[in-house]
Amino acid sequence: MATESVRNGGRFVVDDFAPDTIATPEDLTEEQRMMADAARAFVEGEVKTRDEELEKLNYGLTVELMRKAGELGLLGADVPEAYGGLGLDKVSTTLLSETMAEASSFALSVGAHVGIGTLPIVFFGTPEQKARYLPDLAAGTRIAAYCLTEPGSGSDALGARTTARLSPDGSHYLLNGSKLYITNAAFADIYIVYAKVDGDHFTAFIVERGTPGFTVGPEEKKMGIKGSSTCPLFFEDAPVPVANVLGEVGKGHQIAFNILNIGRFKLGAGCVGTAKEAIRLSVGYAAARKQFGRPIASFPLIGAKLADMNIAAFVMESMVYRTAGWIDEGLSQADPNAPDSGAQAAKAIAEYALECSIVKVFATEALDYIADEGVQIHGGYGYMQEYKIERIYRDSRINRIFEGTNEINRMLIPGTLMKKALKGDLPLLRKARALQAELLQPMPLPSFEDVLSLESYRLAQAKRTFLAVGGLAVQQLGLRLEQEQEVLVTLADIMIDIYAMESALLRVKKLIAREGEAKAGNAIDMTVVFVQEAMERIEQLAKKGLAAVEQGDSLQVQLSVLKKLMRAPQEDTIARKRMIAAKVKEAGRYVV
């Protein structure tokens, strides 16, 4: 039975949280850091030394290195100990995903294998399926791929046309159809394939390489991630044993969507690792490159770029680890040995589907920004392939498409919130109604004497703004709101900034409690700057949302209420960014 502690999904828009309710990178144990050190040593010693070969799509080398990663335990972190893995928590595997990110395309091959390739069997496999496949997957002696996308169904996963029909003797399902853009396709041994039984019942299957009627198509020629395999798959009466149905017939959507949720936040973890690498490369270049007789790092505008990059990485890191900690908490309540273990896991993961989408959108867009600024700092050299920032720039672009496009994820964020509210899981509508009367009352500003008291106030006002705009949208549009995509995306962007602000704010408060204000100075500066700039975005988003649902005098009333909600002292972000930049330049890397 779920406890109150694991019912946090979506509550950040209506409730406040204490700092000790979230996981942060500062909480990592010595054992977790040692695991990350092992992964880092592997990347530095085995992967980066053969980087050029990997980027030429050397299948044999990729497989060889994945075997070595398996021997080191780097592929079995999510696999239970009973099946040859390490059975680590999600915070630990998040750290591994972050650390492996510097392996570029190879990190993607590993990520697809350990995440969306292996986790369907971990969470939804029968004991027999787990015993048969997980030990090899953990060891890297067999490699996995996840096969959902089709030529005619990308974001609309349930629109898949691949079919499965039971053979006359009832022993096999015969698969027919195709899949597109499948990572690890060329060298995988195990494929998690989705098909519709009798053309109707969406179902997951475990398909093995060598199955008659199953073929792998040619490599796609991609913009980036060139060292990873991406191929189409084809099925022509491919027989898959009934014992290889994963989960229940007709319940494939539970597997597909919940595995994508895990994939989304793990993608965020990879973005954190790549963002840190981009910052390190950029500050190193800026310190060495001289123009007008001095290093370009000494120029304020370059410093401002480094500060903005560091702030974006800090906030995304805070969001990723917070979400990982909450998912850990939810999964800890599930019994992996219960007959309904898959359903329990699905429920625990689905609780934070909204947060996983938020992390995915924020992290992938923040990384694109960081990579772009990294190229700009490198100038013309950033456009040359001999500098890794060029590859980071190209490789990062796919992340906004992976695991559901950012547009789809933006639509899911408010949609999932409303579903939770209608089910009674969130007091969203009640709080929105109660807020209406409150907003008409005077709103005198409190005193802001304590550190981060202004930021805490502004976060609370951001939540009220969301409730005000969202409540009005529901009231005015009713069921039509589902079709008003621009309004939904506006609400999603406000929610993303709220989750981002709160994650950073809770992290720095936890840091202050542990180490004091002096040692948390840089984190305080980053949080102050981010909250100031996020509130500026939220104000513009709220104006756009209000104008879409109100007009005339009613709109003017709502805009005057918004003005009261946004009223707050202005921070000098230029001065704070200069202090942040100085810390980054002194460290020569990302710094908290």
Salt bridges, closest charged atoms under 4 A:
ASP15 OD2 - ARG11 NE 2.69
ASP15 OD1 - LYS431 NZ 3.43
ASP16 OD1 - LYS463 NZ 3.34
GLU26 OE2 - ARG507 NH2 2.73
ASP27 OD2 - LYS510 NZ 2.71
ASP27 OD1 - ARG514 NH2 2.55
ASP37 OD1 - ARG40 NH1 2.79
GLU44 OE2 - LYS48 NZ 3.05
GLU46 OE1 - LYS68 NZ 3.32
ASP51 OD2 - ARG391 NH2 2.44
GLU52 OE2 - LYS56 NZ 3.79
GLU53 OE2 - ARG50 NE 3.55
GLU55 OE2 - ARG391 NH1 3.76
GLU64 OE2 - ARG50 NH1 3.20
GLU64 OE2 - LYS68 NZ 3.71
ASP78 OD1 - LYS90 NZ 2.94
ASP78 OD2 - LYS266 NZ 2.52
GLU98 OE2 - LYS276 NZ 2.65
GLU102 OE1 - LYS48 NZ 2.49
GLU102 OE1 - ARG280 NH2 3.05
ASP136 OD2 - ARG142 NE 3.30
GLU150 OE2 - LYS179 NZ 2.85
GLU208 OE2 - ARG132 NH2 2.88
GLU208 OE1 - ARG142 NH1 3.85
ASP237 OD1 - ARG165 NH1 3.29
GLU248 OE1 - LYS251 NZ 3.67
GLU277 OE2 - LYS388 NZ 2.71
ASP308 OD1 - LYS577 NZ 2.74
GLU317 OE2 - LYS276 NZ 2.60
GLU317 OE1 - ARG507 NH2 2.91
GLU351 OE1 - ARG7 NH1 2.78
GLU351 OE2 - LYS420 NZ 3.38
GLU365 OE2 - ARG410 NH1 2.70
ASP368 OD2 - ARG400 NH1 2.67
GLU373 OE1 - LYS305 NZ 3.13
GLU390 OE2 - ARG394 NE 2.59
ASP425 OD2 - ARG7 NH2 3.21
ASP425 OD2 - LYS423 NZ 3.82
GLU438 OE2 - ARG464 NE 2.97
ASP493 OD1 - ARG410 NE 2.66
ASP497 OD1 - ARG537 NH2 2.88
GLU502 OE1 - ARG322 NH2 2.63
GLU502 OE2 - LYS463 NZ 2.62
ASP525 OD1 - ARG576 NH1 2.49
GLU533 OE2 - LYS577 NZ 2.79
GLU539 OE2 - LYS543 NZ 3.92
GLU571 OE1 - ARG576 NE 3.50
